[in-house]
């Protein structure tokens, strides 16, 4: 089983967030970032795969604005078992929460003059 990693920060951005974590290259091929609006990760859960072990940050976008998201990460190693490629994963990191920002809107006011 590969050694795990931990999230160092999760920063909110417009309709998304950027996750940063500690690099883990020993026995690791990549990372899986799991995020959800459910604190128990039972529903509405998505996984973003990062397939380079030297990468230490990832942006997630197209999420709902003003929503609280729960984020965690784990490492994985690809191994061949009976000729088939299999993923062995570490345990999940501690969960961090982030609240996505709203979209900034620019209002353009048009004034019309009638004579």
C-alpha positions in Angstrom: 0.0 0.0 0.0 1.4 3.4 -0.9 2.2 6.0 1.7 -0.6 8.6 2.1 -0.5 12.4 1.9 -2.4 15.3 3.4 -4.1 18.4 2.2 -2.1 21.5 3.1 -4.7 24.0 1.9 -8.1 24.2 0.1 -8.8 27.8 -1.2 -12.1 28.9 -2.5 -12.5 30.5 -6.0 -15.4 31.3 -8.2 -17.6 28.2 -8.4 -14.7 26.0 -7.3 -11.6 25.6 -5.3 -7.8 24.9 -5.5 -6.4 22.0 -3.4 -2.8 21.9 -2.4 -1.1 18.9 -0.8 2.2 17.5 0.3 4.2 15.7 -2.4 4.5 12.0 -2.0 6.6 10.3 -4.6 7.6 7.1 -2.8 5.6 4.2 -4.1 3.1 6.7 -5.7 2.0 7.1 -9.3 -0.7 9.8 -8.6 -3.4 11.2 -6.4 -7.2 11.1 -6.1 -9.0 14.1 -4.8 -12.5 13.4 -3.6 -15.0 16.2 -3.0 -18.6 16.3 -1.9 -21.4 18.4 -0.5 -22.0 15.5 1.9 -19.7 15.4 5.0 -19.9 11.5 4.9 -19.1 11.4 1.2 -22.2 9.2 0.6 -23.9 11.2 -2.1 -23.0 13.9 -4.7 -19.4 12.7 -4.5 -16.8 13.2 -7.3 -13.2 12.1 -7.7 -10.6 14.1 -9.7 -7.5 12.0 -10.7 -4.1 13.6 -10.8 -1.8 11.1 -12.7 1.6 12.8 -11.9 3.2 12.2 -8.5 5.2 15.4 -8.7 2.0 17.6 -9.0 1.0 19.3 -5.7 -2.0 21.4 -6.6 -5.2 21.0 -8.6 -8.1 23.3 -9.4 -11.6 22.1 -9.4 -14.2 24.2 -11.2 -17.9 24.1 -12.4 -19.2 23.7 -8.9 -22.2 25.3 -7.3 -21.6 28.8 -5.9 -22.0 29.5 -2.1 -21.9 25.8 -1.3 -19.8 24.0 1.4 -17.6 21.2 0.0 -15.8 18.5 1.9 -12.4 17.6 0.3 -9.9 14.8 0.9 -7.1 13.2 -0.9 -5.3 9.8 -1.2 -2.3 8.4 -3.2 -2.4 5.5 -5.6 0.1 3.1 -7.2 -0.6 1.1 -10.3 0.5 -2.5 -10.2 0.0 -5.5 -12.5 -1.9 -8.5 -11.1 -2.2 -11.5 -13.4 -1.4 -9.2 -16.4 -4.1 -6.7 -15.4 -3.3 -3.2 -14.2 -4.8 -2.5 -10.8 -4.8 0.5 -8.5 -3.7 0.2 -4.9 -4.7 3.2 -2.9 -3.7 4.7 0.5 -6.2 5.7 3.1 -8.0 9.0 2.8 -6.5 12.1 4.3 -8.2 14.2 7.0 -11.1 16.2 5.5 -10.9 19.9 4.8 -13.9 22.1 4.1 -14.3 25.0 1.7 -17.2 27.3 0.8 -17.2 28.3 -2.9 -17.5 31.9 -3.8 -20.3 33.6 -5.8 -19.7 34.8 -9.3 -18.7 38.4 -9.5 -21.1 40.3 -11.7 -20.4 43.6 -13.5 -23.5 45.6 -14.1 -23.6 47.8 -17.1 -26.2 50.6 -16.7 -27.4 52.2 -19.9 -29.0 55.6 -19.7 -31.2 56.8 -22.4 -32.3 60.4 -22.9 -35.5 61.4 -24.5 -35.9 64.9 -25.9 
